[in-house]
Amino acid sequence: MQFKHVTLDFDGSVAVLRLDHQEVMNAVSVDMLGGLAEALDAIEEKKDEVRCVVLTGAGRAFCTGANLQGRNNQSKKTKAGLTLETGFHPFLRCIRNLHCPIVTAVNGPAAGAGMSFALLGDMILCARSSYFLQAFRRIGLVPDCGSTWLLPRLVGRARSIELSLMGERLPAEKALEWGLVNRVYDDGVLMEEAMKLARDLASGPTVALSLIRKLYWDSPENSFEDQLNLEFQCQLRAGDTQDFREGVGAFLEKRPAQFKGK
């Protein structure tokens, strides 16, 4: 399926969402944000079928941030950041609340907003040649798209501030060393490995995996008691699924579980 600067393909129970504006290395425009919204609606329509999403970039980049082409020709009254709440934030919130796991396959540069998009993955896989960049200081802006929330929780305050103040590239191997990403692969096998992982997740107990996502997203804002209560609520819901009964039965019968995502 083709949307504005976005392509969406379905491979069984895996949806592959590609940022696809290769002329600008997949920089994000208002048009692309509209395309992403439509693609996510299409995924939502297939909610019962789609059990994992892979987000990647077409061509040689993952995403190089906001598309700045034409900025110099805009009215001086146009304020930077106006599209955050109308375009970027709805997309970020949709990804955060996705009903199934998301794998980000970082196939090249992930800069600015693109870095945030990459870090939203539950599993973050990188090509060896890829890198991350907090590019905002280079154009006199502050980090956005949730990066000041995500980064301190992933790599700590000191490294987060360094990345943002210095605006230096963080290679994939160093990102792995820091614990920012999960796995690094040779460029030629990145998508193969991403799809292998996505299929594995898609064959799992989707409701439980969705609740696991929720628990870890909510954890940083919760007290210990709040988190205990949330675990209790999520466990009640997970325990009421067909997949829980199948998992227990498979364990007792010493066979592989056949989860249906229900």
Contacts in CASP RR format, 6 or more apart in sequence:
PFRMAT RR
TARGET T0000
AUTHOR 0000-0000-0000
METHOD contacts of the structure
MODEL  1
MQFKHVTLDFDGSVAVLRLDHQEVMNAVSVDMLGGLAEALDAIEEKKDEV
RCVVLTGAGRAFCTGANLQGRNNQSKKTKAGLTLETGFHPFLRCIRNLHC
PIVTAVNGPAAGAGMSFALLGDMILCARSSYFLQAFRRIGLVPDCGSTWL
LPRLVGRARSIELSLMGERLPAEKALEWGLVNRVYDDGVLMEEAMKLARD
LASGPTVALSLIRKLYWDSPENSFEDQLNLEFQCQLRAGDTQDFREGVGA
FLEKRPAQFKGK
1 7 0 8 1.000
1 8 0 8 1.000
1 9 0 8 1.000
1 39 0 8 1.000
1 42 0 8 1.000
2 8 0 8 1.000
3 34 0 8 1.000
3 35 0 8 1.000
3 36 0 8 1.000
3 38 0 8 1.000
3 39 0 8 1.000
4 31 0 8 1.000
4 32 0 8 1.000
4 34 0 8 1.000
4 35 0 8 1.000
4 38 0 8 1.000
5 19 0 8 1.000
5 20 0 8 1.000
5 21 0 8 1.000
5 26 0 8 1.000
5 29 0 8 1.000
5 31 0 8 1.000
5 32 0 8 1.000
5 35 0 8 1.000
6 17 0 8 1.000
6 18 0 8 1.000
6 19 0 8 1.000
6 20 0 8 1.000
6 32 0 8 1.000
6 34 0 8 1.000
6 35 0 8 1.000
6 36 0 8 1.000
6 38 0 8 1.000
6 39 0 8 1.000
7 17 0 8 1.000
7 18 0 8 1.000
7 20 0 8 1.000
7 58 0 8 1.000
8 15 0 8 1.000
8 16 0 8 1.000
8 17 0 8 1.000
8 18 0 8 1.000
8 39 0 8 1.000
8 42 0 8 1.000
8 43 0 8 1.000
9 15 0 8 1.000
9 16 0 8 1.000
9 18 0 8 1.000
10 16 0 8 1.000
10 46 0 8 1.000
10 49 0 8 1.000
10 50 0 8 1.000
11 195 0 8 1.000
12 49 0 8 1.000
12 202 0 8 1.000
13 49 0 8 1.000
13 50 0 8 1.000
13 51 0 8 1.000
13 52 0 8 1.000
13 199 0 8 1.000
13 202 0 8 1.000
13 203 0 8 1.000
14 50 0 8 1.000
14 51 0 8 1.000
14 52 0 8 1.000
14 53 0 8 1.000
14 54 0 8 1.000
14 195 0 8 1.000
14 198 0 8 1.000
14 199 0 8 1.000
14 202 0 8 1.000
15 43 0 8 1.000
15 46 0 8 1.000
15 50 0 8 1.000
15 52 0 8 1.000
15 53 0 8 1.000
15 54 0 8 1.000
16 53 0 8 1.000
16 54 0 8 1.000
16 56 0 8 1.000
16 195 0 8 1.000
17 36 0 8 1.000
17 39 0 8 1.000
17 40 0 8 1.000
17 43 0 8 1.000
17 53 0 8 1.000
17 54 0 8 1.000
17 55 0 8 1.000
17 56 0 8 1.000
18 55 0 8 1.000
18 56 0 8 1.000
18 57 0 8 1.000
18 58 0 8 1.000
19 26 0 8 1.000
19 28 0 8 1.000
19 32 0 8 1.000
19 36 0 8 1.000
19 55 0 8 1.000
19 56 0 8 1.000
19 57 0 8 1.000
19 58 0 8 1.000
19 62 0 8 1.000
19 63 0 8 1.000
19 117 0 8 1.000
20 26 0 8 1.000
20 57 0 8 1.000
20 58 0 8 1.000
21 27 0 8 1.000
21 29 0 8 1.000
21 32 0 8 1.000
21 67 0 8 1.000
22 58 0 8 1.000
22 59 0 8 1.000
22 60 0 8 1.000
22 61 0 8 1.000
24 64 0 8 1.000
24 67 0 8 1.000
24 69 0 8 1.000
25 60 0 8 1.000
25 61 0 8 1.000
25 63 0 8 1.000
25 64 0 8 1.000
25 109 0 8 1.000
26 32 0 8 1.000
26 57 0 8 1.000
26 58 0 8 1.000
26 59 0 8 1.000
26 61 0 8 1.000
26 62 0 8 1.000
26 63 0 8 1.000
26 64 0 8 1.000
27 63 0 8 1.000
27 64 0 8 1.000
27 65 0 8 1.000
27 66 0 8 1.000
27 67 0 8 1.000
27 68 0 8 1.000
27 69 0 8 1.000
28 63 0 8 1.000
28 65 0 8 1.000
28 66 0 8 1.000
28 67 0 8 1.000
28 88 0 8 1.000
28 113 0 8 1.000
28 114 0 8 1.000
29 66 0 8 1.000
29 67 0 8 1.000
30 83 0 8 1.000
30 87 0 8 1.000
32 67 0 8 1.000
33 83 0 8 1.000
33 87 0 8 1.000
33 88 0 8 1.000
33 91 0 8 1.000
34 87 0 8 1.000
36 91 0 8 1.000
37 87 0 8 1.000
37 90 0 8 1.000
37 91 0 8 1.000
37 94 0 8 1.000
40 91 0 8 1.000
40 94 0 8 1.000
40 95 0 8 1.000
43 50 0 8 1.000
43 53 0 8 1.000
44 99 0 8 1.000
47 99 0 8 1.000
50 100 0 8 1.000
51 100 0 8 1.000
51 201 0 8 1.000
51 202 0 8 1.000
51 203 0 8 1.000
51 204 0 8 1.000
51 206 0 8 1.000
51 261 0 8 1.000
52 100 0 8 1.000
52 101 0 8 1.000
52 102 0 8 1.000
52 103 0 8 1.000
52 198 0 8 1.000
52 199 0 8 1.000
52 201 0 8 1.000
52 202 0 8 1.000
53 98 0 8 1.000
53 100 0 8 1.000
53 101 0 8 1.000
53 102 0 8 1.000
53 103 0 8 1.000
53 198 0 8 1.000
54 102 0 8 1.000
54 103 0 8 1.000
54 104 0 8 1.000
54 105 0 8 1.000
54 194 0 8 1.000
54 195 0 8 1.000
54 198 0 8 1.000
55 95 0 8 1.000
55 102 0 8 1.000
55 103 0 8 1.000
55 104 0 8 1.000
55 105 0 8 1.000
55 117 0 8 1.000
55 120 0 8 1.000
55 121 0 8 1.000
56 62 0 8 1.000
56 104 0 8 1.000
56 105 0 8 1.000
56 106 0 8 1.000
56 107 0 8 1.000
56 191 0 8 1.000
56 194 0 8 1.000
57 63 0 8 1.000
57 105 0 8 1.000
57 107 0 8 1.000
57 108 0 8 1.000
59 107 0 8 1.000
60 107 0 8 1.000
60 108 0 8 1.000
61 107 0 8 1.000
61 108 0 8 1.000
61 109 0 8 1.000
62 104 0 8 1.000
62 105 0 8 1.000
62 106 0 8 1.000
62 107 0 8 1.000
62 108 0 8 1.000
62 109 0 8 1.000
62 110 0 8 1.000
62 114 0 8 1.000
62 117 0 8 1.000
62 118 0 8 1.000
62 130 0 8 1.000
63 109 0 8 1.000
63 110 0 8 1.000
63 111 0 8 1.000
63 113 0 8 1.000
63 114 0 8 1.000
63 117 0 8 1.000
63 118 0 8 1.000
64 109 0 8 1.000
64 111 0 8 1.000
64 112 0 8 1.000
64 114 0 8 1.000
64 135 0 8 1.000
65 111 0 8 1.000
65 112 0 8 1.000
65 113 0 8 1.000
65 114 0 8 1.000
65 115 0 8 1.000
65 135 0 8 1.000
66 83 0 8 1.000
66 112 0 8 1.000
66 113 0 8 1.000
68 139 0 8 1.000
80 141 0 8 1.000
81 144 0 8 1.000
84 144 0 8 1.000
84 145 0 8 1.000
88 113 0 8 1.000
88 144 0 8 1.000
88 145 0 8 1.000
92 116 0 8 1.000
92 120 0 8 1.000
92 145 0 8 1.000
92 146 0 8 1.000
95 102 0 8 1.000
95 117 0 8 1.000
95 120 0 8 1.000
95 121 0 8 1.000
96 120 0 8 1.000
96 217 0 8 1.000
98 210 0 8 1.000
98 213 0 8 1.000
99 206 0 8 1.000
99 210 0 8 1.000
100 201 0 8 1.000
100 202 0 8 1.000
100 206 0 8 1.000
100 209 0 8 1.000
100 210 0 8 1.000
101 122 0 8 1.000
101 123 0 8 1.000
101 198 0 8 1.000
101 201 0 8 1.000
101 209 0 8 1.000
101 210 0 8 1.000
101 213 0 8 1.000
102 120 0 8 1.000
102 121 0 8 1.000
102 122 0 8 1.000
102 123 0 8 1.000
103 121 0 8 1.000
103 122 0 8 1.000
103 123 0 8 1.000
103 124 0 8 1.000
103 125 0 8 1.000
103 194 0 8 1.000
103 197 0 8 1.000
103 198 0 8 1.000
103 201 0 8 1.000
104 117 0 8 1.000
104 118 0 8 1.000
104 119 0 8 1.000
104 120 0 8 1.000
104 121 0 8 1.000
104 123 0 8 1.000
104 124 0 8 1.000
104 125 0 8 1.000
105 125 0 8 1.000
105 126 0 8 1.000
105 127 0 8 1.000
105 190 0 8 1.000
105 191 0 8 1.000
105 194 0 8 1.000
106 118 0 8 1.000
106 124 0 8 1.000
106 125 0 8 1.000
106 126 0 8 1.000
106 127 0 8 1.000
106 130 0 8 1.000
106 132 0 8 1.000
106 172 0 8 1.000
106 181 0 8 1.000
107 127 0 8 1.000
107 130 0 8 1.000
107 187 0 8 1.000
107 190 0 8 1.000
107 191 0 8 1.000
108 127 0 8 1.000
108 129 0 8 1.000
108 130 0 8 1.000
108 131 0 8 1.000
109 130 0 8 1.000
109 131 0 8 1.000
109 133 0 8 1.000
110 117 0 8 1.000
110 118 0 8 1.000
110 130 0 8 1.000
110 131 0 8 1.000
110 132 0 8 1.000
110 133 0 8 1.000
111 132 0 8 1.000
111 133 0 8 1.000
111 134 0 8 1.000
111 135 0 8 1.000
112 133 0 8 1.000
112 134 0 8 1.000
112 135 0 8 1.000
112 136 0 8 1.000
112 143 0 8 1.000
112 145 0 8 1.000
112 147 0 8 1.000
113 144 0 8 1.000
113 145 0 8 1.000
114 145 0 8 1.000
115 132 0 8 1.000
115 133 0 8 1.000
115 134 0 8 1.000
115 147 0 8 1.000
116 144 0 8 1.000
116 145 0 8 1.000
116 146 0 8 1.000
116 147 0 8 1.000
116 150 0 8 1.000
117 145 0 8 1.000
118 124 0 8 1.000
118 132 0 8 1.000
119 147 0 8 1.000
119 150 0 8 1.000
119 151 0 8 1.000
119 154 0 8 1.000
119 180 0 8 1.000
120 150 0 8 1.000
122 213 0 8 1.000
123 182 0 8 1.000
123 183 0 8 1.000
123 197 0 8 1.000
123 201 0 8 1.000
124 180 0 8 1.000
124 181 0 8 1.000
124 182 0 8 1.000
124 183 0 8 1.000
125 181 0 8 1.000
125 182 0 8 1.000
125 183 0 8 1.000
125 184 0 8 1.000
125 185 0 8 1.000
125 190 0 8 1.000
125 193 0 8 1.000
125 194 0 8 1.000
125 197 0 8 1.000
126 172 0 8 1.000
126 175 0 8 1.000
126 176 0 8 1.000
126 181 0 8 1.000
126 183 0 8 1.000
126 184 0 8 1.000
126 185 0 8 1.000
126 190 0 8 1.000
127 172 0 8 1.000
127 184 0 8 1.000
127 185 0 8 1.000
127 186 0 8 1.000
127 187 0 8 1.000
127 188 0 8 1.000
127 190 0 8 1.000
128 172 0 8 1.000
128 173 0 8 1.000
128 184 0 8 1.000
128 185 0 8 1.000
128 186 0 8 1.000
128 187 0 8 1.000
129 172 0 8 1.000
129 187 0 8 1.000
130 171 0 8 1.000
130 172 0 8 1.000
131 169 0 8 1.000
131 170 0 8 1.000
131 171 0 8 1.000
131 172 0 8 1.000
131 175 0 8 1.000
132 163 0 8 1.000
132 169 0 8 1.000
132 170 0 8 1.000
132 172 0 8 1.000
132 175 0 8 1.000
132 180 0 8 1.000
133 167 0 8 1.000
133 168 0 8 1.000
133 169 0 8 1.000
133 170 0 8 1.000
134 143 0 8 1.000
134 147 0 8 1.000
134 151 0 8 1.000
134 163 0 8 1.000
134 164 0 8 1.000
134 167 0 8 1.000
135 167 0 8 1.000
136 142 0 8 1.000
136 143 0 8 1.000
136 144 0 8 1.000
136 164 0 8 1.000
137 164 0 8 1.000
137 165 0 8 1.000
137 166 0 8 1.000
137 167 0 8 1.000
138 167 0 8 1.000
142 148 0 8 1.000
143 151 0 8 1.000
143 164 0 8 1.000
147 164 0 8 1.000
148 160 0 8 1.000
148 164 0 8 1.000
151 159 0 8 1.000
151 160 0 8 1.000
151 163 0 8 1.000
151 164 0 8 1.000
152 160 0 8 1.000
153 220 0 8 1.000
154 179 0 8 1.000
154 180 0 8 1.000
155 163 0 8 1.000
155 178 0 8 1.000
155 179 0 8 1.000
155 180 0 8 1.000
159 178 0 8 1.000
162 168 0 8 1.000
163 170 0 8 1.000
170 178 0 8 1.000
170 180 0 8 1.000
172 181 0 8 1.000
172 184 0 8 1.000
173 184 0 8 1.000
175 181 0 8 1.000
175 184 0 8 1.000
176 182 0 8 1.000
176 183 0 8 1.000
176 184 0 8 1.000
183 193 0 8 1.000
185 193 0 8 1.000
201 209 0 8 1.000
203 259 0 8 1.000
204 243 0 8 1.000
204 257 0 8 1.000
204 259 0 8 1.000
204 261 0 8 1.000
205 238 0 8 1.000
205 241 0 8 1.000
205 243 0 8 1.000
205 244 0 8 1.000
205 247 0 8 1.000
205 257 0 8 1.000
205 259 0 8 1.000
205 261 0 8 1.000
206 243 0 8 1.000
206 259 0 8 1.000
206 261 0 8 1.000
206 262 0 8 1.000
207 237 0 8 1.000
207 238 0 8 1.000
207 241 0 8 1.000
207 243 0 8 1.000
207 261 0 8 1.000
207 262 0 8 1.000
208 238 0 8 1.000
208 241 0 8 1.000
208 243 0 8 1.000
208 244 0 8 1.000
211 234 0 8 1.000
211 237 0 8 1.000
211 238 0 8 1.000
214 230 0 8 1.000
214 234 0 8 1.000
215 227 0 8 1.000
215 230 0 8 1.000
215 231 0 8 1.000
215 234 0 8 1.000
218 227 0 8 1.000
218 230 0 8 1.000
219 227 0 8 1.000
222 230 0 8 1.000
238 244 0 8 1.000
241 261 0 8 1.000
241 262 0 8 1.000
242 260 0 8 1.000
242 261 0 8 1.000
242 262 0 8 1.000
243 257 0 8 1.000
243 259 0 8 1.000
243 260 0 8 1.000
243 261 0 8 1.000
243 262 0 8 1.000
246 257 0 8 1.000
246 258 0 8 1.000
246 259 0 8 1.000
246 260 0 8 1.000
247 257 0 8 1.000
247 259 0 8 1.000
249 257 0 8 1.000
250 256 0 8 1.000
250 257 0 8 1.000
250 258 0 8 1.000
251 257 0 8 1.000
END
